[in-house]
Amino acid sequence: MSVQPSRPFSSRRALAALVVACAFVSGVAHATDATRGIEQALTTALQDKRGITLYVAGQTISGAVTRIEPGLWVELRNQQFGRMIVRLDRIDGIAAP
């Protein structure tokens, strides 16, 4: 009498792989939504000519948005610095009034 490997193990592995793939894709989608939200907030600040605060690597950078290169960087200015350029992928958060 020979023992056949049961099929539930292979279907469990397939299900686990599907769950991991869905979680990965969902994480990427949330990252894109966050980046899109940051760009929208920056665009609004540029149009309304309002100051914002960026949170970058534990530091805060306050200023007025003067220019945006979509998907790449934002240019700010404040009283201390005439021109600051921050890469969009480095921004952790934004505070806008």
C-alpha positions in Angstrom: 0.0 0.0 0.0 1.6 3.3 -1.1 0.8 6.7 0.5 -0.2 9.4 -2.0 0.6 13.1 -1.0 -2.6 14.9 -0.2 -3.7 17.8 -2.4 -4.7 20.2 0.3 -1.0 21.0 1.0 -0.4 22.2 -2.6 -3.6 24.2 -2.6 -2.7 25.8 0.7 0.7 26.8 -0.7 -1.1 28.3 -3.8 -3.5 30.2 -1.5 -0.6 31.5 0.7 1.2 32.7 -2.5 -1.9 34.5 -3.6 -2.4 36.2 -0.3 1.2 37.4 -0.3 0.9 38.7 -3.8 -2.3 40.5 -3.0 -0.7 42.1 0.1 2.3 43.2 -2.0 0.2 44.8 -4.7 -2.1 46.5 -2.1 1.0 48.0 -0.4 2.2 49.4 -3.7 -1.2 50.8 -4.3 -1.3 52.6 -1.0 2.2 54.0 -1.6 1.0 55.4 -4.9 -2.1 56.9 -3.3 0.1 58.6 -0.6 2.4 60.1 -3.2 -0.6 61.3 -5.2 -2.1 62.9 -2.1 1.2 64.6 -1.3 1.4 66.0 -4.9 -2.2 67.2 -4.6 -1.6 69.0 -1.3 1.5 70.6 -2.8 -0.4 71.7 -5.9 -3.1 73.2 -3.7 -0.6 75.1 -1.7 1.0 76.4 -4.9 -2.3 77.6 -6.3 -3.5 79.1 -3.0 -0.1 80.7 -2.3 -0.1 79.3 1.3 2.8 78.1 3.4 3.2 74.4 4.2 5.3 72.2 6.5 7.0 69.1 5.1 8.2 66.3 7.3 11.3 64.7 5.8 13.4 62.1 7.6 12.4 63.3 11.1 13.0 67.0 10.2 10.5 69.7 9.4 10.8 72.1 6.5 8.5 75.1 6.3 8.0 77.3 3.3 6.0 78.4 0.4 5.7 76.2 -2.7 7.1 78.0 -5.8 7.4 75.2 -8.3 6.5 71.5 -8.6 8.1 68.9 -11.0 5.4 66.2 -11.0 6.8 62.9 -9.7 10.2 64.3 -9.0 10.6 67.3 -6.7 9.1 70.4 -5.2 10.8 73.8 -4.8 10.1 75.9 -1.7 11.3 79.2 -0.3 11.2 80.8 3.1 12.8 83.7 5.0 16.0 81.8 5.8 16.6 80.1 2.4 15.7 81.6 -1.0 15.4 78.2 -2.7 15.0 74.7 -1.4 14.4 71.6 -3.5 13.0 68.4 -1.9 12.5 65.1 -3.7 8.9 64.0 -3.5 9.8 60.4 -2.6 11.6 61.6 0.6 8.6 63.4 2.0 7.0 61.6 4.9 4.1 63.9 5.5 2.7 67.4 5.0 0.9 69.9 7.2 -1.1 72.6 5.4 -3.4 75.1 7.0 
